[in-house]
């Protein structure tokens, strides 16, 4: 979810679900070490519980990044061993590290040694020709022996040569059974599943086999899905009104614009709020055509609601 689940996105999603655990986009340990860590790791206290996803393969850099993130108040440090992009491979992090479980284990130990919050791992079920239960079991076994107790598993292999990151999200077939087998083999571990889960019924099916479900692009394109999951599986709280969510965002938007942020940097994450509802296209169009303007103000959100109502 690089360039997607930034702090504005997470604040918005927290309004839809008070209970779900949120994750940052992946941040590299090198970027934290060499760049502006305060900016890269900034989040609002309303986002809790929130985990940071870190990418890297150098145990010392990963430990330093984990320490900084823990000091900032993150509730979880997640090692990303799932992203298949060329940019990730050239930096020796992401899915290519499945071929080097000992390296990931070294990073895990170094990270867990310097912070009290849990360090977790997000991975694929395999890479390229390493597409077997044995390969995944060996990877998890290495990490479990290092002390890792929480895995999020994207139920597709990653094709590191020949497929784009977008194709890697759809072309390799889903294999939920391999993830379910992992949980049966390691009942003491927390195993969560990711990939292709787009309905609350699918979440219910997954929870019959594993400990949790991570939702990615479905929650981004149809944020209301989070409100549905909150009511059905988490707090039981009735889903809020969508317009009320817009109104609840206004104080945050005003605060961010006063600090110099551009409105479209926030509203781009809200375009799917009314997905499937009458007038949703007018909502998206009003924001898309106006929120990027330098003089755009928070009340543009209310204007977009009015435009939606007229169109409906």
C-alpha positions as CSV (number, residue, x, y, z in Angstrom):
1,X,0.0,0.0,0.0
2,X,2.9,2.3,-0.7
3,X,1.7,5.9,-1.4
4,X,-1.8,4.9,-0.2
5,X,-2.1,4.4,3.5
6,X,-0.5,7.6,4.6
7,X,-1.5,9.3,7.9
8,X,-4.5,11.1,6.3
9,X,-5.8,7.9,5.0
10,X,-5.4,6.2,8.4
11,X,-7.1,9.0,10.2
12,X,-10.1,8.8,7.9
13,X,-10.3,5.0,8.2
14,X,-10.2,5.2,12.0
15,X,-13.4,7.1,11.9
16,X,-15.0,4.2,10.0
17,X,-13.7,1.6,12.4
18,X,-12.6,2.4,15.9
19,X,-11.3,-1.1,16.5
20,X,-9.5,-2.3,13.4
21,X,-5.7,-2.3,13.5
22,X,-4.2,0.1,10.9
23,X,-0.9,-0.2,9.2
24,X,1.3,2.4,7.6
25,X,2.5,2.2,4.0
26,X,5.9,0.4,3.9
27,X,8.8,2.6,5.0
28,X,12.4,1.5,4.5
29,X,14.8,1.4,7.3
30,X,17.4,3.2,5.2
31,X,14.9,6.1,4.6
32,X,14.4,6.4,8.4
33,X,18.2,6.3,9.0
34,X,19.1,8.8,6.3
35,X,15.9,10.9,5.9
36,X,13.4,12.8,8.0
37,X,12.2,10.1,10.4
38,X,9.8,12.6,12.1
39,X,7.9,13.1,8.8
40,X,8.1,9.5,7.7
41,X,6.7,8.1,11.0
42,X,4.3,10.9,11.9
43,X,0.8,9.8,12.9
44,X,-2.1,11.1,14.9
45,X,-2.9,9.6,18.3
46,X,-6.4,8.8,17.1
47,X,-4.9,6.2,14.8
48,X,-4.2,3.7,17.6
49,X,-3.9,0.8,17.4
50,X,-1.5,1.3,14.5
51,X,1.5,-0.7,13.2
52,X,4.4,0.5,11.1
53,X,5.6,-1.6,8.1
54,X,9.4,-1.6,7.7
55,X,11.4,-2.8,4.8
56,X,15.1,-3.8,4.9
57,X,17.6,-6.5,5.3
58,X,20.4,-5.0,7.4
59,X,19.8,-6.1,11.0
60,X,21.4,-3.0,12.5
61,X,19.4,-0.6,10.3
62,X,16.2,-2.5,10.9
63,X,16.9,-2.4,14.7
64,X,17.5,1.3,14.6
65,X,14.3,1.9,12.7
66,X,12.3,-0.3,15.0
67,X,13.7,1.6,18.0
68,X,12.7,4.9,16.5
69,X,9.2,3.7,15.6
70,X,8.6,2.2,19.0
71,X,9.7,5.5,20.6
72,X,7.2,7.3,18.4
73,X,4.5,5.2,20.0
74,X,3.6,2.6,17.3
75,X,1.8,-0.5,18.7
76,X,3.5,-3.0,16.3
77,X,6.5,-3.2,14.1
78,X,5.9,-5.3,11.0
79,X,8.7,-6.6,8.7
80,X,7.4,-6.5,5.1
81,X,8.5,-9.6,3.3
82,X,5.7,-9.5,0.8
83,X,6.2,-6.6,-1.6
84,X,7.4,-7.8,-5.0
85,X,8.3,-4.5,-6.8
86,X,11.6,-4.1,-8.7
87,X,12.4,-1.1,-6.4
88,X,12.0,-3.3,-3.4
89,X,14.1,-6.2,-4.9
90,X,17.0,-3.8,-5.7
91,X,17.1,-2.8,-2.1
92,X,17.1,-6.3,-0.8
93,X,13.8,-6.2,1.0
94,X,10.3,-7.3,0.4
95,X,9.3,-10.7,-1.1
96,X,12.8,-11.5,-2.3
97,X,13.8,-12.1,1.3
98,X,11.7,-15.2,1.5
99,X,14.6,-16.9,-0.1
100,X,16.8,-15.8,2.8
101,X,14.8,-16.6,6.0
102,X,17.9,-16.5,8.1
103,X,18.4,-12.9,7.1
104,X,14.8,-12.0,8.1
105,X,15.3,-13.9,11.4
106,X,18.5,-11.9,12.1
107,X,16.5,-8.7,11.5
108,X,13.7,-9.9,13.7
109,X,16.0,-10.7,16.6
110,X,17.8,-7.4,16.3
111,X,14.5,-5.5,16.2
112,X,12.8,-7.3,19.1
113,X,15.9,-6.9,21.2
114,X,15.6,-3.1,21.1
115,X,11.8,-2.5,21.5
116,X,9.1,-3.8,23.7
117,X,6.3,-3.7,21.2
118,X,5.7,-6.9,19.2
119,X,7.7,-7.4,15.9
120,X,5.6,-9.3,13.3
121,X,6.2,-10.5,9.8
122,X,4.1,-10.0,6.6
123,X,5.0,-12.5,3.9
124,X,3.8,-14.3,0.8
125,X,3.2,-18.1,0.5
126,X,6.1,-18.4,-1.9
127,X,8.2,-16.9,-4.6
128,X,8.8,-17.9,-8.2
129,X,9.5,-21.6,-8.4
130,X,9.6,-21.9,-4.6
131,X,5.9,-22.7,-4.5
132,X,5.2,-25.4,-2.0
133,X,4.0,-26.0,1.5
134,X,7.5,-27.0,2.5
135,X,9.0,-23.7,1.4
136,X,6.5,-21.7,3.4
137,X,6.8,-24.0,6.4
138,X,10.6,-23.7,6.4
139,X,10.4,-19.9,6.2
140,X,7.9,-19.7,9.1
141,X,9.8,-22.3,11.1
142,X,13.0,-20.2,10.9
143,X,11.2,-17.1,12.1
144,X,9.3,-18.9,14.8
145,X,12.5,-20.4,16.1
146,X,13.8,-16.8,16.3
147,X,10.8,-15.9,18.4
148,X,8.3,-14.5,16.0
149,X,4.7,-15.3,17.0
150,X,2.6,-13.2,14.6
151,X,2.5,-13.7,10.8
152,X,0.3,-12.0,8.1
153,X,0.3,-14.1,5.0
154,X,-0.7,-12.9,1.5
155,X,-2.1,-16.1,0.0
156,X,-0.3,-15.8,-3.3
157,X,3.2,-16.5,-4.4
158,X,5.2,-13.5,-5.8
159,X,6.7,-13.7,-9.3
160,X,9.8,-11.6,-9.0
161,X,10.7,-11.7,-12.7
162,X,8.1,-11.1,-15.4
163,X,5.2,-9.7,-13.4
164,X,4.5,-6.1,-12.4
165,X,3.5,-5.3,-8.8
166,X,0.0,-4.9,-10.0
167,X,0.0,-8.2,-11.8
168,X,1.4,-9.8,-8.7
169,X,-1.8,-8.9,-6.8
170,X,-4.0,-10.7,-9.3
171,X,-2.2,-13.1,-11.6
172,X,-0.8,-15.7,-9.2
173,X,-3.8,-17.7,-7.9
174,X,-4.9,-17.4,-4.4
175,X,-4.2,-20.5,-2.2
176,X,-6.0,-20.0,1.1
177,X,-5.6,-23.7,2.0
178,X,-1.8,-23.2,2.3
179,X,-2.4,-20.5,4.9
180,X,-4.9,-22.6,6.7
181,X,-2.4,-25.5,6.7
182,X,0.1,-23.2,8.2
183,X,-2.2,-22.4,11.1
184,X,-2.9,-26.1,11.6
185,X,0.8,-26.8,11.8
186,X,1.5,-23.9,14.1
187,X,-1.7,-23.5,16.3
188,X,0.3,-21.5,18.9
189,X,1.2,-18.8,16.3
190,X,-1.1,-15.9,15.4
191,X,-1.7,-16.4,11.6
192,X,-3.7,-13.7,9.7
193,X,-4.6,-14.0,6.0
194,X,-4.4,-11.4,3.3
195,X,-5.4,-11.3,-0.4
196,X,-8.6,-11.2,-2.3
197,X,-10.9,-10.7,0.7
198,X,-13.7,-8.4,-0.5
199,X,-16.8,-9.3,1.5
200,X,-17.7,-9.8,5.1
201,X,-18.8,-13.4,4.2
202,X,-15.2,-14.0,3.0
203,X,-13.9,-12.6,6.3
204,X,-16.2,-15.0,8.2
205,X,-15.0,-17.9,6.2
206,X,-11.3,-17.0,6.8
207,X,-11.9,-16.6,10.6
208,X,-13.0,-20.2,10.8
209,X,-9.5,-21.2,10.0
210,X,-7.1,-18.4,11.0
211,X,-6.8,-15.7,13.6
212,X,-7.5,-12.6,11.6
213,X,-7.8,-11.1,8.1
214,X,-5.9,-8.1,6.7
215,X,-7.9,-6.1,4.2
216,X,-6.0,-3.9,1.7
217,X,-7.3,-2.3,-1.5
218,X,-10.9,-3.4,-0.9
219,X,-10.9,-1.1,2.2
220,X,-9.3,1.7,0.2
221,X,-11.6,1.6,-2.8
222,X,-14.7,1.0,-0.6
223,X,-13.9,2.4,2.8
224,X,-17.5,1.7,4.1
225,X,-16.4,-1.9,4.1
226,X,-14.5,-1.1,7.3
227,X,-17.7,0.1,9.0
228,X,-19.4,-3.1,8.0
229,X,-16.6,-5.2,9.5
230,X,-16.6,-3.1,12.7
231,X,-20.3,-3.8,13.3
232,X,-20.2,-7.5,12.4
233,X,-16.9,-8.7,13.8
234,X,-15.4,-6.1,16.2
235,X,-17.3,-3.9,18.5
236,X,-20.8,-4.5,17.3
237,X,-21.2,-0.8,16.9
238,X,-23.8,0.2,14.3
239,X,-22.3,1.6,11.2
240,X,-22.2,5.4,11.2
241,X,-23.9,7.6,8.6
242,X,-21.5,8.3,5.7
243,X,-22.3,12.0,5.7
244,X,-21.5,12.0,9.4
245,X,-18.1,10.6,8.6
246,X,-17.5,13.6,6.2
247,X,-18.6,16.0,8.9
248,X,-16.3,14.3,11.4
249,X,-13.3,14.8,9.1
250,X,-13.8,18.5,8.9
251,X,-11.9,19.5,12.1
252,X,-9.0,17.4,11.1
253,X,-9.0,18.9,7.5
254,X,-9.1,22.4,8.9
255,X,-6.2,21.6,11.2
256,X,-4.1,20.1,8.4
257,X,-4.8,22.9,5.9
258,X,-3.8,25.5,8.6
259,X,-0.5,23.6,8.9
260,X,0.1,24.0,5.2
261,X,-1.3,20.7,3.7
262,X,-3.2,20.7,0.4
263,X,-6.8,19.6,0.5
264,X,-6.4,17.0,-2.3
265,X,-3.7,15.2,-0.2
266,X,-6.5,14.3,2.2
267,X,-9.6,14.0,0.0
268,X,-8.0,11.6,-2.4
269,X,-8.4,8.9,0.2
270,X,-12.1,9.7,0.6
271,X,-13.2,9.3,-3.0
272,X,-14.6,5.9,-2.4
273,X,-16.7,6.7,0.7
274,X,-20.0,6.6,-1.2
275,X,-19.1,3.8,-3.5
276,X,-22.2,2.1,-4.8
277,X,-24.5,4.8,-3.5
278,X,-26.7,7.1,-5.6
279,X,-24.7,10.2,-6.6
280,X,-21.3,8.7,-5.8
281,X,-19.9,9.8,-9.2
282,X,-20.9,13.4,-8.5
283,X,-19.1,13.2,-5.1
284,X,-15.9,11.9,-6.7
285,X,-16.0,14.3,-9.6
286,X,-16.6,17.4,-7.4
287,X,-13.6,16.6,-5.2
288,X,-11.4,15.4,-8.1
289,X,-11.9,18.6,-10.1
290,X,-11.6,21.1,-7.2
291,X,-9.6,19.8,-4.2
292,X,-6.3,20.2,-6.0
293,X,-6.7,24.0,-6.3
294,X,-4.5,26.1,-4.1
295,X,-7.5,28.0,-2.7
296,X,-9.6,24.8,-1.9
297,X,-11.1,25.0,1.5
298,X,-12.6,22.3,3.9
299,X,-16.2,23.2,3.1
300,X,-15.5,21.8,-0.4
301,X,-16.4,18.4,1.2
302,X,-19.8,19.6,2.2
303,X,-20.3,21.0,-1.3
304,X,-19.4,17.6,-2.7
305,X,-22.1,16.1,-0.5
306,X,-24.6,18.6,-1.8
307,X,-23.6,17.8,-5.4
308,X,-24.1,14.1,-4.7
309,X,-27.6,14.7,-3.3
310,X,-28.5,16.7,-6.4
311,X,-27.2,14.0,-8.7
312,X,-29.0,11.3,-6.8
